Structures are given as C-alpha cells and as structure tokens.
Amino acid sequence: MALIKCNECSAAISEAAQCCPSCGFTRAQPKTKKWLELLSTACGPLILSAAGTLLAYITFVHQTETQEAEKLQSMIESAVSNDKSKERTAVRLVSYLANSNQLSTSFALSILGTVARNDDDEKLRTEIYDAIENLTEKGSLKLAMLDQYDQLEIFCLRAALTPAQYWRQVNLHRIEQFANDKALKYRAATKLLSLAEDVLSPQAVIDILLSEPIRVSDPDLIERTIPILCKAVRQRSNNSSDNDVVEFLQSVARQTVATNRDGLRSQVRLLLAGALVAKDPAAQASSLKEIARITVSNPDLNDDTEQLFDTIVQSTGDANLRQIVDTARNCLALEKQSSRKQS
C-alpha cells in the first residue's frame, strides 16, 4: 500500500490511515464517492420518469396508429359491395396503401381477392391483377416474407386474372410446385374453383379447372367443377375440338388411385365429366360404360352414382347434358341386368 506525507508533521503514513500516528492529525475524507452517490440519488428518479414518459408516448402513438388503421380497414371493407365505383376506389386505395406499407399485406390480399371473386367487371378485374403485380414486382412486398397462405392467394389470383394464357399456365404450374402437401393442394383447389366461377374467358375457366380442382382427387370438389367445366367447353366455340379436355380427364381418371371408395367416386366423376363434354359419340359411350362397370362392380357406389346424376341434372339447364345423364342411367341399368344374368 502506498505511503503519503502527513499534512501537519510531514511524517510518512499509509494512504489508508484516517489519522497520523505521530501527531494525531485527522485526514479529510475524499468526497468523490459521496458526490457520485448524491448524483445517482438525484438522477435516478429523473431517469425513471423520462423512461416512463417515453414508454407512455410510444404506447400512445401505437394505440393511435392502431385505431387509425382499424378505422381505415373498416372504411375499405364497407366499400366492398355491389357498387362498382366504390369497389374500384377500394382496389386503388388498397394498392396505394399496401405499396407504401401503410396496410398489412394479408388485409390487402383479402380485399383484392374478395372483389375479384364477387365482381364480373373485366376492367375492374384487370385493375386487381395490375395491383397485385405492382405490389409483388415493383413494391416492397417480397413473396418469401409472406406466409404460405398469402403466397398461395397471390399465385391463384394471378392465374385467374391474367389475360394471357401463357402466364396463366406459368402461375398454375407455380401453384402445382408450391402446393406440395394434401392440405395446401385442397386449399389451392378451392381457391381456384371459387375464382373460376367468375372468370369471363371460357378458355381461362378450362385451364383453371383442369389444374388442382380436377387433379386433387377429391370427389366432392370434382363434382362441383363439372357444371362449370361443361359450360365453359360449350362457350369456348361450337366448332372447336373438345379432345384436349376429354383426353385430359381420361388420363386423370386412369391415374386416380381407385383402392378406396373416394378414389372410385373420383373416377366416376371424372368419367362423367368427360362424357358430358365429349362431342364424339364413341368417346361418350366409352366413358358411360366405364361408369356403369365401376358402379356395378362396387355395389356400395350405386346410391352415390344415382345421387350424382340427380345433382348434375338439377345444376344445369342444358337439355343435351340431361340427355347424356339419362343415357348414363340406361347404361347403368343395362350393366346391372347383365350382371344379374351372369350371376
């Protein structure tokens, strides 16, 4: 320990000694520590008060922004109605706010998707497509930053709204690659089916329905696509060939795993869809006979097939389709009679 001189007698003493052992002089204690303690004691409440004030301000700003955002969202939601001018304003406002990061991506997509599904105005749907393209390509939105459901919604809206068949096929292929599990495939199929119901171009409807809605191998979903697909094929052109659709449906039916009841039900529905859109009597008859064979070979499908026929008849006003369904019933009845005779 260091030695210092006593201020009174100049004797050498320890720097830690409080008084000089020679003359008894008492040294003054350093005041640095007390000043630090006083400073800490005085500033502590000020620091805590400032922190509390800052936290209160941040909370106030956040609450204010949240309330403003909720008001804005409510205003936009109220504009989504049957009024085309209001919906057009909502689409443009959502596009602007989402691009400037003033609106959440999920909310923006929900508004754009709702308008796209509810409106048959081709110009407005084009605006929605442009808004999505601007948001994803030119704006700050990055697909990788979104959750898988928002990404899927973007792919589906792009596929349904693009006027170009090439880009439609590109986006449908992206959906096929992206939806890599059963849950996502089903979700993609239901999204595309709901969008196809309002798509104006018959070829676009055909392209969309022949993707996930047909290939997901869900019998109830396939059943819902049949009337829409038949209508689109007939609207496409009275003179155009339907071979592309028929051959595709037949190929999917052959690839469908028919080891359980749902697989068999899917096959029946795919074959019926092929028969309903086919112009070639031979192709039509082949599909109907195969339906009858599958149904008779699996007696527990009989009621389901009959109910399918009834549903198709009720869902369409096309006399030609009803006649084909009647022919399908006759084929089934003949196959049952033949089966009874053989047994």
Backbone hydrogen bonds in HBPLUS format (Angstrom, degrees):
<---DONOR---> <-ACCEPTOR-->    atom                        ^
c    i                          cat <-CA-CA->   ^        H-A-AA   ^      H-
h    n   atom  resd res      DA  || num        DHA   H-A  angle D-A-AA Bond
n    s   type  num  typ     dist DA aas  dist angle  dist       angle   num
A0015-GLU N   A0002-ALA O   3.18 MM  13  6.10 159.7  2.23 160.4 154.6     1
A0004-ILE N   A0013-ILE O   2.74 MM   9  5.48 166.2  1.76 166.7 170.1     2
A0013-ILE N   A0004-ILE O   2.79 MM   9  5.48 171.6  1.80 167.5 170.1     3
A0006-CYS N   A0011-ALA O   2.81 MM   5  5.28 145.3  1.93 143.0 154.7     4
A0010-SER N   A0006-CYS O   2.96 MM   4  4.51 139.4  2.13 126.3 132.3     5
A0017-ALA N   A0014-SER O   3.05 MM   3  5.32 156.1  2.10 107.4 114.7     6
A0027-ARG N   A0018-GLN O   2.89 MM   9  5.61 159.0  1.94 147.4 154.4     7
A0020-CYS N   A0025-PHE O   2.76 MM   5  5.12 150.6  1.85 138.7 147.9     8
A0024-GLY N   A0020-CYS O   2.78 MM   4  4.76 136.8  1.97 132.2 142.6     9
A0035-TRP N   A0031-LYS O   2.93 MM   4  6.20 158.9  1.97 154.4 160.5    10
A0036-LEU N   A0032-THR O   2.94 MM   4  6.27 155.7  2.00 151.1 157.9    11
A0037-GLU N   A0033-LYS O   2.85 MM   4  6.14 155.1  1.91 147.5 155.0    12
A0038-LEU N   A0034-LYS O   2.74 MM   4  5.99 159.2  1.78 151.7 157.7    13
A0039-LEU N   A0035-TRP O   2.76 MM   4  5.96 157.8  1.81 146.8 153.5    14
A0040-SER N   A0036-LEU O   2.81 MM   4  5.99 160.1  1.85 147.2 152.9    15
A0041-THR N   A0037-GLU O   2.81 MM   4  5.98 158.5  1.86 146.7 153.3    16
A0042-ALA N   A0038-LEU O   2.82 MM   4  5.99 152.9  1.89 146.6 154.1    17
A0043-CYS N   A0039-LEU O   2.83 MM   4  5.93 161.9  1.86 151.3 156.1    18
A0044-GLY N   A0040-SER O   2.94 MM   4  5.69 146.6  2.05 142.4 149.4    19
A0046-LEU N   A0043-CYS O   3.00 MM   3  5.03 112.9  2.47  96.9 114.3    20
A0047-ILE N   A0043-CYS O   2.81 MM   4  6.07 159.5  1.85 164.8 170.1    21
A0048-LEU N   A0044-GLY O   2.97 MM   4  6.24 168.8  1.98 158.6 161.5    22
A0049-SER N   A0045-PRO O   2.79 MM   4  5.88 153.7  1.86 141.9 149.9    23
A0050-ALA N   A0046-LEU O   2.87 MM   4  6.08 156.7  1.92 146.6 152.6    24
A0051-ALA N   A0047-ILE O   2.89 MM   4  6.13 161.3  1.93 152.3 157.6    25
A0052-GLY N   A0048-LEU O   2.88 MM   4  6.06 156.9  1.93 145.6 152.4    26
A0053-THR N   A0049-SER O   2.89 MM   4  6.12 153.5  1.96 145.3 152.6    27
A0054-LEU N   A0050-ALA O   2.87 MM   4  6.10 160.2  1.91 150.6 155.9    28
A0055-LEU N   A0051-ALA O   2.88 MM   4  6.08 162.8  1.91 150.8 155.5    29
A0056-ALA N   A0052-GLY O   2.90 MM   4  6.06 157.0  1.95 144.5 151.2    30
A0057-TYR N   A0053-THR O   2.92 MM   4  6.14 150.7  2.00 144.5 152.7    31
A0058-ILE N   A0054-LEU O   2.90 MM   4  6.18 163.5  1.93 153.5 157.6    32
A0059-THR N   A0055-LEU O   2.90 MM   4  6.09 162.1  1.93 149.5 154.8    33
A0060-PHE N   A0056-ALA O   2.90 MM   4  6.07 156.1  1.96 143.1 150.0    34
A0061-VAL N   A0057-TYR O   2.87 MM   4  6.14 164.9  1.89 155.3 158.8    35
A0062-HIS N   A0058-ILE O   2.88 MM   4  6.08 163.5  1.91 151.3 156.2    36
A0063-GLN N   A0059-THR O   2.88 MM   4  6.06 164.1  1.91 151.7 156.0    37
A0064-THR N   A0060-PHE O   2.87 MM   4  6.05 157.0  1.93 148.6 155.5    38
A0065-GLU N   A0061-VAL O   2.83 MM   4  6.06 161.8  1.87 152.1 157.0    39
A0066-THR N   A0062-HIS O   2.83 MM   4  6.01 157.2  1.89 149.3 156.2    40
A0067-GLN N   A0063-GLN O   2.89 MM   4  6.07 161.7  1.92 148.1 152.9    41
A0068-GLU N   A0064-THR O   2.90 MM   4  6.13 157.6  1.95 148.1 154.6    42
A0069-ALA N   A0065-GLU O   2.82 MM   4  6.00 155.9  1.88 146.6 153.7    43
A0070-GLU N   A0066-THR O   2.87 MM   4  6.11 155.4  1.93 148.9 155.5    44
A0071-LYS N   A0067-GLN O   2.95 MM   4  6.18 156.3  2.00 146.0 152.4    45
A0072-LEU N   A0068-GLU O   2.91 MM   4  6.12 158.1  1.96 147.5 153.7    46
A0073-GLN N   A0069-ALA O   2.89 MM   4  6.10 159.5  1.93 148.7 154.1    47
A0074-SER N   A0070-GLU O   2.93 MM   4  6.11 157.4  1.99 145.7 152.1    48
A0075-MET N   A0071-LYS O   2.96 MM   4  6.18 153.3  2.03 146.2 153.5    49
A0076-ILE N   A0072-LEU O   2.99 MM   4  6.26 157.3  2.04 149.4 155.2    50
A0077-GLU N   A0073-GLN O   2.86 MM   4  6.06 163.5  1.89 152.1 156.9    51
A0078-SER N   A0074-SER O   2.99 MM   4  6.15 150.7  2.07 143.2 150.7    52
A0079-ALA N   A0076-ILE O   3.01 MM   3  5.17 138.3  2.19 100.2 112.5    53
A0080-VAL N   A0077-GLU O   3.15 MM   3  5.41 152.1  2.24 104.5 112.6    54
A0087-GLU N   A0083-ASP O   3.01 MM   4  6.29 160.2  2.05 153.5 159.7    55
A0088-ARG N   A0084-LYS O   2.84 MM   4  6.02 153.4  1.91 148.0 155.3    56
A0089-THR N   A0085-SER O   3.04 MM   4  6.26 155.4  2.11 141.9 148.3    57
A0090-ALA N   A0086-LYS O   2.86 MM   4  6.14 155.1  1.92 147.7 155.1    58
A0091-VAL N   A0087-GLU O   2.90 MM   4  6.14 156.5  1.96 148.6 154.1    59
A0092-ARG N   A0088-ARG O   3.06 MM   4  6.30 164.8  2.08 150.2 153.7    60
A0093-LEU N   A0089-THR O   2.87 MM   4  6.03 159.0  1.92 151.2 157.6    61
A0094-VAL N   A0090-ALA O   2.88 MM   4  5.96 163.9  1.90 149.5 154.3    62
A0095-SER N   A0091-VAL O   2.96 MM   4  6.10 158.4  2.01 145.6 151.9    63
A0096-TYR N   A0092-ARG O   3.04 MM   4  6.24 160.5  2.07 145.7 150.4    64
A0097-LEU N   A0093-LEU O   2.92 MM   4  6.10 175.0  1.93 158.2 159.6    65
A0098-ALA N   A0094-VAL O   2.89 MM   4  5.85 159.7  1.93 148.9 154.8    66
A0099-ASN N   A0095-SER O   3.09 MM   4  6.12 156.2  2.15 141.1 147.7    67
A0100-SER N   A0096-TYR O   3.08 MM   4  6.31 139.8  2.24 142.8 153.6    68
A0102-GLN N   A0097-LEU O   2.77 MM   5  4.97 160.3  1.81 160.9 156.4    69
A0101-ASN N   A0098-ALA O   3.15 MM   3  4.99 159.9  2.19 104.1 106.4    70
A0108-ALA N   A0104-SER O   3.04 MM   4  6.29 163.1  2.07 151.6 156.7    71
A0109-LEU N   A0105-THR O   2.89 MM   4  6.12 164.1  1.92 157.0 160.6    72
A0110-SER N   A0106-SER O   2.98 MM   4  6.16 150.5  2.07 142.3 150.7    73
A0111-ILE N   A0107-PHE O   3.07 MM   4  6.34 154.6  2.14 151.5 157.0    74
A0112-LEU N   A0108-ALA O   2.98 MM   4  6.24 171.7  1.99 155.2 157.5    75
A0113-GLY N   A0109-LEU O   2.80 MM   4  5.81 160.1  1.84 147.2 153.4    76
A0114-THR N   A0110-SER O   2.97 MM   4  5.98 152.3  2.05 137.0 144.6    77
A0115-VAL N   A0111-ILE O   3.04 MM   4  6.26 167.7  2.06 156.0 158.3    78
A0116-ALA N   A0112-LEU O   3.01 MM   4  6.13 157.9  2.06 143.5 150.4    79
A0117-ARG N   A0113-GLY O   2.99 MM   4  6.16 147.9  2.10 144.4 152.1    80
A0118-ASN N   A0114-THR O   3.05 MM   4  6.15 137.7  2.24 142.8 154.0    81
A0119-ASP N   A0115-VAL O   3.01 MM   4  5.77 134.0  2.23 151.3 157.6    82
A0125-ARG N   A0121-ASP O   2.97 MM   4  6.25 158.1  2.02 155.0 161.5    83
A0126-THR N   A0122-GLU O   2.97 MM   4  6.19 145.3  2.09 142.1 151.5    84
A0127-GLU N   A0123-LYS O   3.02 MM   4  6.36 147.3  2.13 141.7 150.4    85
A0128-ILE N   A0124-LEU O   2.99 MM   4  6.36 148.5  2.09 145.0 153.6    86
A0129-TYR N   A0125-ARG O   2.99 MM   4  6.29 156.0  2.05 144.3 150.4    87
A0130-ASP N   A0126-THR O   2.93 MM   4  6.21 162.4  1.96 150.2 154.7    88
A0131-ALA N   A0127-GLU O   2.84 MM   4  6.05 151.2  1.93 144.1 152.6    89
A0132-ILE N   A0128-ILE O   2.98 MM   4  6.27 155.7  2.04 150.5 155.9    90
A0133-GLU N   A0129-TYR O   2.95 MM   4  6.24 160.1  1.99 151.1 157.1    91
A0134-ASN N   A0130-ASP O   2.83 MM   4  6.02 162.4  1.86 151.8 156.5    92
A0135-LEU N   A0131-ALA O   2.94 MM   4  6.03 149.1  2.03 139.9 148.8    93
A0136-THR N   A0132-ILE O   2.98 MM   4  6.14 155.6  2.04 150.0 155.2    94
A0137-GLU N   A0133-GLU O   2.80 MM   4  5.63 157.1  1.86 150.4 157.0    95
A0138-LYS N   A0134-ASN O   3.11 MM   4  4.96 134.2  2.33 111.3 124.6    96
A0139-GLY N   A0134-ASN O   2.74 MM   5  5.93 125.5  2.04 153.7 170.3    97
A0145-MET N   A0142-LYS O   2.94 MM   3  5.49 151.2  2.02 115.2 124.0    98
A0146-LEU N   A0143-LEU O   3.00 MM   3  5.45 159.2  2.05 115.2 121.8    99
A0151-GLN N   A0147-ASP O   3.09 MM   4  6.36 161.2  2.13 155.5 161.4   100
A0152-LEU N   A0148-GLN O   2.99 MM   4  6.06 153.8  2.06 134.9 142.1   101
A0153-GLU N   A0149-TYR O   2.98 MM   4  6.19 150.8  2.07 139.3 147.0   102
A0154-ILE N   A0150-ASP O   3.07 MM   4  6.35 154.3  2.14 146.6 152.5   103
A0155-PHE N   A0151-GLN O   3.06 MM   4  6.40 163.3  2.08 153.1 156.9   104
A0156-CYS N   A0152-LEU O   2.95 MM   4  6.16 161.5  1.98 151.6 156.7   105
A0157-LEU N   A0153-GLU O   2.93 MM   4  6.07 164.1  1.95 150.7 155.1   106
A0158-ARG N   A0154-ILE O   2.94 MM   4  6.07 162.0  1.97 151.5 156.8   107
A0159-ALA N   A0155-PHE O   2.98 MM   4  6.18 160.8  2.02 146.3 151.5   108
A0160-ALA N   A0156-CYS O   2.97 MM   4  6.15 155.8  2.03 149.0 155.4   109
A0161-LEU N   A0157-LEU O   2.94 MM   4  5.87 149.5  2.03 148.2 155.5   110
A0162-THR N   A0158-ARG O   3.05 MM   4  5.74 148.2  2.15 147.4 150.9   111
A0168-ARG N   A0164-ALA O   3.02 MM   4  6.25 146.6  2.13 145.8 156.3   112
A0169-GLN N   A0165-GLN O   2.92 MM   4  6.16 160.3  1.96 153.0 156.4   113
A0170-VAL N   A0166-TYR O   2.97 MM   4  6.29 150.3  2.06 143.9 153.1   114
A0171-ASN N   A0167-TRP O   2.98 MM   4  6.16 160.3  2.02 145.6 149.3   115
A0172-LEU N   A0168-ARG O   2.91 MM   4  6.16 152.0  1.99 147.8 156.5   116
A0173-HIS N   A0169-GLN O   2.90 MM   4  6.05 150.7  1.99 143.8 151.5   117
A0174-ARG N   A0170-VAL O   3.00 MM   4  6.31 146.6  2.11 139.9 149.5   118
A0175-ILE N   A0171-ASN O   2.96 MM   4  6.25 152.1  2.04 143.6 150.5   119
A0176-GLU N   A0172-LEU O   3.02 MM   4  6.30 156.4  2.08 143.6 149.7   120
A0177-GLN N   A0173-HIS O   3.01 MM   4  6.32 152.6  2.09 147.5 154.3   121
A0178-PHE N   A0174-ARG O   2.77 MM   4  5.91 156.2  1.82 149.9 157.5   122
A0179-ALA N   A0175-ILE O   2.79 MM   4  5.78 171.8  1.80 156.7 158.7   123
A0180-ASN N   A0178-PHE O   2.86 MM   2  5.59 122.9  2.19 113.2  96.4   124
A0185-LYS N   A0181-ASP O   2.97 MM   4  6.16 158.8  2.01 156.4 163.3   125
A0186-TYR N   A0182-LYS O   3.01 MM   4  6.20 162.0  2.05 149.3 153.5   126
A0187-ARG N   A0183-ALA O   3.02 MM   4  6.23 158.5  2.07 144.5 150.9   127
A0188-ALA N   A0184-LEU O   2.81 MM   4  6.01 158.5  1.86 149.7 155.5   128
A0189-ALA N   A0185-LYS O   2.89 MM   4  6.10 156.5  1.95 147.0 153.8   129
A0190-THR N   A0186-TYR O   2.99 MM   4  6.25 160.2  2.03 153.3 157.2   130
A0191-LYS N   A0187-ARG O   3.03 MM   4  6.21 158.0  2.08 147.4 153.6   131
A0192-LEU N   A0188-ALA O   2.95 MM   4  6.12 168.8  1.96 154.3 157.2   132
A0193-LEU N   A0189-ALA O   2.94 MM   4  6.07 155.1  2.01 145.5 152.8   133
A0194-SER N   A0190-THR O   3.06 MM   4  6.20 160.5  2.10 144.8 149.3   134
A0195-LEU N   A0191-LYS O   3.07 MM   4  6.31 149.2  2.17 145.7 154.5   135
A0196-ALA N   A0192-LEU O   2.82 MM   4  5.97 150.0  1.90 147.1 155.7   136
A0197-GLU N   A0193-LEU O   3.31 MM   4  6.49 138.6  2.49 143.0 151.0   137
A0198-ASP N   A0195-LEU O   3.18 MM   3  5.80 157.7  2.23 114.1 120.1   138
A0199-VAL N   A0196-ALA O   3.33 MM   3  5.01 155.6  2.39  95.6 102.6   139
A0204-ALA N   A0201-SER O   3.07 MM   3  5.16 118.7  2.46  98.9 114.0   140
A0205-VAL N   A0201-SER O   3.05 MM   4  6.41 155.6  2.11 154.1 161.0   141
A0206-ILE N   A0202-PRO O   2.97 MM   4  6.28 160.4  2.01 151.3 156.4   142
A0207-ASP N   A0203-GLN O   2.91 MM   4  6.13 166.5  1.93 151.0 154.6   143
A0208-ILE N   A0204-ALA O   2.96 MM   4  6.12 162.5  1.99 150.4 155.0   144
A0209-LEU N   A0205-VAL O   2.92 MM   4  6.07 169.6  1.93 155.8 158.6   145
A0210-LEU N   A0206-ILE O   3.00 MM   4  6.03 152.6  2.08 150.6 157.3   146
A0211-SER N   A0208-ILE O   3.19 MM   3  5.50 159.1  2.24 108.5 112.8   147
A0215-ARG N   A0211-SER O   3.07 MM   4  6.10 164.7  2.09 155.7 159.9   148
A0216-VAL N   A0212-GLU O   2.87 MM   4  5.34 132.0  2.10 154.5 153.2   149
A0222-ILE N   A0218-ASP O   2.93 MM   4  6.15 162.9  1.96 162.3 168.0   150
A0223-GLU N   A0219-PRO O   2.97 MM   4  6.12 153.2  2.04 142.6 149.9   151
A0224-ARG N   A0220-ASP O   3.23 MM   4  6.51 146.1  2.35 138.2 145.7   152
A0225-THR N   A0221-LEU O   3.25 MM   4  6.61 136.3  2.45 140.3 151.8   153
A0225-THR N   A0222-ILE O   3.04 MM   3  5.15 130.9  2.29  98.2 111.8   154
A0229-LEU N   A0225-THR O   2.81 MM   4  5.90 162.2  1.84 164.3 170.3   155
A0230-CYS N   A0226-ILE O   2.92 MM   4  6.06 166.3  1.93 159.7 163.1   156
A0231-LYS N   A0227-PRO O   3.08 MM   4  6.19 161.3  2.12 144.4 149.3   157
A0232-ALA N   A0228-ILE O   3.06 MM   4  6.25 157.9  2.11 145.6 151.6   158
A0233-VAL N   A0229-LEU O   2.97 MM   4  6.20 160.9  2.01 154.4 159.0   159
A0234-ARG N   A0230-CYS O   3.14 MM   4  6.36 157.1  2.20 146.8 152.5   160
A0235-GLN N   A0231-LYS O   2.97 MM   4  6.16 143.1  2.11 143.1 153.8   161
A0236-ARG N   A0232-ALA O   2.91 MM   4  5.97 136.7  2.10 145.3 155.9   162
A0245-VAL N   A0242-ASP O   3.13 MM   3  5.56 121.2  2.49 107.2 120.0   163
A0246-VAL N   A0242-ASP O   3.02 MM   4  6.26 173.2  2.02 162.6 164.5   164
A0247-GLU N   A0243-ASN O   2.86 MM   4  5.78 168.3  1.88 149.6 153.6   165
A0248-PHE N   A0244-ASP O   3.19 MM   4  6.15 149.5  2.29 131.1 139.5   166
A0249-LEU N   A0245-VAL O   2.95 MM   4  6.18 165.8  1.97 154.8 158.3   167
A0250-GLN N   A0246-VAL O   2.96 MM   4  6.18 159.8  2.00 151.6 157.4   168
A0251-SER N   A0247-GLU O   2.96 MM   4  6.12 153.8  2.03 143.3 150.3   169
A0252-VAL N   A0248-PHE O   2.96 MM   4  6.25 158.5  2.01 153.8 159.2   170
A0253-ALA N   A0249-LEU O   2.94 MM   4  6.14 155.3  2.01 145.8 153.0   171
A0254-ARG N   A0250-GLN O   2.97 MM   4  6.23 151.6  2.05 145.5 152.6   172
A0255-GLN N   A0251-SER O   3.06 MM   4  6.29 144.4  2.19 140.4 150.0   173
A0256-THR N   A0252-VAL O   2.96 MM   4  6.09 124.9  2.27 142.5 156.4   174
A0264-LEU N   A0260-ASN O   3.09 MM   4  6.42 155.9  2.15 152.1 158.7   175
A0265-ARG N   A0261-ARG O   2.86 MM   4  6.13 158.9  1.91 153.1 159.5   176
A0266-SER N   A0262-ASP O   2.89 MM   4  6.08 152.5  1.97 145.1 152.4   177
A0267-GLN N   A0263-GLY O   3.05 MM   4  6.31 155.8  2.11 143.3 149.5   178
A0268-VAL N   A0264-LEU O   3.02 MM   4  6.30 161.1  2.05 152.1 156.3   179
A0269-ARG N   A0265-ARG O   3.10 MM   4  6.34 159.3  2.15 146.6 151.7   180
A0270-LEU N   A0266-SER O   2.94 MM   4  6.17 156.4  1.99 153.1 159.7   181
A0271-LEU N   A0267-GLN O   2.95 MM   4  6.13 162.0  1.98 153.9 158.5   182
A0272-LEU N   A0268-VAL O   2.95 MM   4  6.13 152.6  2.03 144.6 152.5   183
A0273-ALA N   A0269-ARG O   2.94 MM   4  6.11 156.6  2.00 143.6 149.8   184
A0274-GLY N   A0270-LEU O   3.02 MM   4  6.27 155.0  2.08 144.0 150.6   185
A0275-ALA N   A0271-LEU O   2.97 MM   4  6.24 151.8  2.05 144.4 152.0   186
A0276-LEU N   A0272-LEU O   2.93 MM   4  6.13 153.4  2.00 150.7 157.7   187
A0277-VAL N   A0273-ALA O   3.16 MM   4  6.36 145.2  2.29 146.5 154.1   188
A0278-ALA N   A0274-GLY O   3.09 MM   4  5.97 129.4  2.35 138.9 151.0   189
A0284-GLN N   A0280-ASP O   3.01 MM   4  6.24 158.3  2.06 155.6 162.6   190
A0285-ALA N   A0281-PRO O   2.85 MM   4  6.00 163.2  1.88 149.1 153.3   191
A0286-SER N   A0282-ALA O   2.98 MM   4  6.13 155.5  2.04 144.7 151.5   192
A0287-SER N   A0283-ALA O   3.17 MM   4  6.38 158.5  2.22 144.4 148.8   193
A0288-LEU N   A0284-GLN O   3.09 MM   4  6.36 161.6  2.12 151.5 156.6   194
A0289-LYS N   A0285-ALA O   2.98 MM   4  6.13 158.9  2.03 151.2 156.4   195
A0290-GLU N   A0286-SER O   3.13 MM   4  6.30 151.3  2.21 141.6 149.2   196
A0291-ILE N   A0287-SER O   3.01 MM   4  6.32 149.9  2.10 146.1 154.2   197
A0292-ALA N   A0288-LEU O   3.07 MM   4  6.36 160.6  2.11 147.2 151.8   198
A0293-ARG N   A0289-LYS O   2.92 MM   4  6.17 156.3  1.97 146.7 153.4   199
A0294-ILE N   A0290-GLU O   2.99 MM   4  6.19 166.8  2.01 151.7 154.2   200
A0295-THR N   A0291-ILE O   3.00 MM   4  6.17 162.9  2.03 151.7 156.7   201
A0296-VAL N   A0292-ALA O   2.96 MM   4  6.07 164.8  1.98 152.7 156.5   202
A0297-SER N   A0293-ARG O   2.95 MM   4  6.02 151.2  2.03 144.8 153.2   203
A0298-ASN N   A0294-ILE O   3.11 MM   4  6.21 122.4  2.46 134.3 147.7   204
A0298-ASN N   A0295-THR O   3.21 MM   3  5.15 140.8  2.38  93.4 104.6   205
A0301-LEU N   A0298-ASN O   2.81 MM   3  5.75 166.1  1.83 136.4 140.1   206
A0302-ASN N   A0299-PRO O   3.11 MM   3  5.47 166.5  2.13 113.8 118.0   207
A0305-THR N   A0301-LEU O   2.86 MM   4  6.03 160.0  1.90 160.4 165.1   208
A0306-GLU N   A0302-ASN O   3.03 MM   4  6.29 161.2  2.07 152.0 157.1   209
A0307-GLN N   A0303-ASP O   2.92 MM   4  6.09 157.9  1.97 147.6 154.0   210
A0308-LEU N   A0304-ASP O   2.91 MM   4  6.14 145.9  2.03 141.5 151.3   211
A0309-PHE N   A0305-THR O   3.00 MM   4  6.34 157.4  2.05 149.6 154.3   212
A0310-ASP N   A0306-GLU O   3.05 MM   4  6.39 160.3  2.09 148.5 153.5   213
A0311-THR N   A0307-GLN O   2.94 MM   4  6.17 156.8  1.99 148.8 154.9   214
A0312-ILE N   A0308-LEU O   3.05 MM   4  6.29 161.3  2.08 155.0 159.0   215
A0313-VAL N   A0309-PHE O   3.06 MM   4  6.29 161.0  2.10 151.6 156.7   216
A0314-GLN N   A0310-ASP O   3.00 MM   4  6.20 158.3  2.04 149.1 154.9   217
A0315-SER N   A0311-THR O   2.99 MM   4  6.09 140.0  2.16 142.9 153.5   218
A0322-ARG N   A0318-ASP O   3.19 MM   4  6.53 156.9  2.24 149.1 155.6   219
A0323-GLN N   A0319-ALA O   2.97 MM   4  6.20 149.8  2.06 145.9 154.1   220
A0324-ILE N   A0320-ASN O   3.06 MM   4  6.38 149.8  2.16 143.9 151.6   221
A0325-VAL N   A0321-LEU O   2.98 MM   4  6.29 154.1  2.05 148.2 155.2   222
A0326-ASP N   A0322-ARG O   2.94 MM   4  6.21 153.1  2.01 144.9 152.2   223
A0327-THR N   A0323-GLN O   2.96 MM   4  6.26 149.7  2.05 142.1 150.5   224
A0328-ALA N   A0324-ILE O   2.89 MM   4  6.21 146.9  2.00 142.8 152.4   225
A0329-ARG N   A0325-VAL O   2.95 MM   4  6.33 148.9  2.05 146.9 154.9   226
A0330-ASN N   A0326-ASP O   3.02 MM   4  6.35 156.7  2.07 147.0 153.0   227
A0331-CYS N   A0327-THR O   2.90 MM   4  6.19 157.6  1.95 150.4 156.5   228
A0332-LEU N   A0328-ALA O   3.00 MM   4  6.21 154.8  2.07 145.2 151.8   229
A0333-ALA N   A0329-ARG O   2.88 MM   4  6.18 158.4  1.93 151.3 157.3   230
A0334-LEU N   A0330-ASN O   2.90 MM   4  6.14 162.5  1.93 153.8 158.0   231
A0335-GLU N   A0331-CYS O   2.95 MM   4  6.12 154.6  2.02 144.9 152.1   232
A0336-LYS N   A0332-LEU O   2.98 MM   4  6.22 149.9  2.07 146.3 154.3   233
A0337-GLN N   A0333-ALA O   3.03 MM   4  6.32 157.7  2.08 147.8 153.6   234
A0338-SER N   A0334-LEU O   2.94 MM   4  6.17 160.5  1.97 149.3 154.6   235
A0339-SER N   A0335-GLU O   2.94 MM   4  6.08 150.2  2.03 140.2 148.5   236
A0340-ARG N   A0336-LYS O   2.95 MM   4  6.23 153.1  2.03 149.0 155.7   237
A0341-LYS N   A0337-GLN O   3.09 MM   4  6.34 158.5  2.13 149.6 154.9   238
A0342-GLN N   A0338-SER O   3.10 MM   4  6.31 153.9  2.17 144.8 151.3   239
A0343-SER N   A0339-SER O   3.06 MM   4  6.25 141.9  2.21 140.3 150.4   240
